[in-house]
């Protein structure tokens, strides 16, 4: 059953994922704190990757129901990343949401 969908071979994309893991550790250890700010470089890269995943899922030819489900999940991840619900439904008039480093707890000021 699994052999019909998967060929269990190692591709270039597999090695890319294996290389990203130690690279992520290095970024966590040595990147400046400004990279973690709201709308900073890491958050913008994350949105670009999510958008690429969404495009890939929508344009897939095989297993269309599976990829449409994945596209829905990616869309919710994108909406969560931009805090869609918090800004639209729970914001208080006259208050500014503090956007600090990713390590800080975001609080209303």
C-alpha positions as CSV (number, residue, x, y, z in Angstrom):
1,X,0.0,0.0,0.0
2,X,2.7,2.5,0.9
3,X,4.9,1.5,-2.0
4,X,2.1,2.8,-4.4
5,X,2.5,6.3,-3.0
6,X,6.1,6.4,-1.8
7,X,9.3,5.1,-3.4
8,X,11.5,5.5,-0.2
9,X,14.4,7.0,-2.2
10,X,16.6,9.8,-1.0
11,X,16.2,12.9,-3.1
12,X,17.9,16.3,-3.1
13,X,15.0,17.8,-1.1
14,X,15.7,15.2,1.7
15,X,19.3,16.4,2.0
16,X,18.0,20.0,2.0
17,X,15.9,19.2,5.1
18,X,18.8,17.4,6.8
19,X,21.0,20.4,6.1
20,X,18.4,22.9,7.4
21,X,18.3,21.4,10.9
22,X,21.9,22.2,11.9
23,X,21.6,25.6,10.1
24,X,18.6,26.3,12.3
25,X,20.6,25.6,15.4
26,X,23.4,27.9,14.3
27,X,20.9,30.7,13.5
28,X,19.3,30.3,17.0
29,X,22.7,30.5,18.6
30,X,24.4,33.3,16.7
31,X,21.7,35.4,15.0
32,X,21.1,38.9,16.4
33,X,18.0,39.5,18.5
34,X,16.7,41.9,15.8
35,X,16.0,39.0,13.5
36,X,13.4,37.7,15.9
37,X,11.4,41.0,16.0
38,X,7.8,41.1,14.8
39,X,7.9,41.5,11.0
40,X,11.6,40.8,11.1
41,X,13.7,38.8,8.7
42,X,12.7,35.3,10.2
43,X,9.0,36.0,10.2
44,X,9.1,37.3,6.6
45,X,11.0,34.3,5.5
46,X,8.5,32.1,7.2
47,X,5.6,33.8,5.4
48,X,7.5,33.4,2.0
49,X,7.9,29.6,2.7
50,X,4.3,29.3,3.7
51,X,3.2,31.1,0.5
52,X,5.4,28.7,-1.6
53,X,3.8,25.7,0.2
54,X,0.3,27.1,-0.5
55,X,1.1,27.6,-4.2
56,X,2.6,24.0,-4.4
57,X,-0.5,22.5,-2.7
58,X,-3.0,24.3,-4.9
59,X,-1.2,23.5,-8.1
60,X,-0.6,19.8,-7.4
61,X,-1.9,17.4,-10.0
62,X,-2.1,14.1,-8.2
63,X,-4.0,13.4,-5.0
64,X,-5.9,16.6,-5.3
65,X,-8.1,16.1,-2.2
66,X,-5.1,15.6,0.0
67,X,-3.3,18.7,-1.4
68,X,-6.4,20.8,-1.0
69,X,-6.6,19.7,2.6
70,X,-2.9,20.6,3.0
71,X,-3.5,24.0,1.4
72,X,-6.3,24.7,3.9
73,X,-3.9,23.8,6.8
74,X,-1.2,26.1,5.3
75,X,-3.7,28.9,4.9
76,X,-4.6,28.6,8.6
77,X,-1.0,28.7,9.5
78,X,-0.5,31.8,7.5
79,X,-3.5,33.5,9.1
80,X,-2.2,32.5,12.5
81,X,1.2,33.9,11.7
82,X,-0.1,37.3,10.9
83,X,-2.4,37.2,14.0
84,X,-5.4,37.6,11.9
85,X,-7.9,36.8,14.6
86,X,-6.3,38.7,17.4
87,X,-6.1,41.9,15.4
88,X,-9.6,41.7,14.0
89,X,-11.5,40.4,17.0
90,X,-9.7,41.1,20.2
91,X,-7.9,44.4,19.7
92,X,-8.9,47.2,22.1
93,X,-9.5,50.7,20.6
94,X,-6.7,53.1,21.4
95,X,-4.1,50.5,22.4
96,X,-1.0,49.5,20.6
97,X,0.3,46.0,20.6
98,X,3.9,45.8,21.7
99,X,6.1,44.1,19.1
100,X,9.4,43.2,20.8
101,X,11.9,40.3,20.4
102,X,10.5,36.9,19.8
103,X,11.7,35.8,23.2
104,X,9.6,38.5,25.0
105,X,6.1,37.8,26.0
106,X,3.9,40.1,24.0
107,X,1.8,42.3,26.2
108,X,-0.7,45.1,25.8
109,X,0.9,48.4,26.9
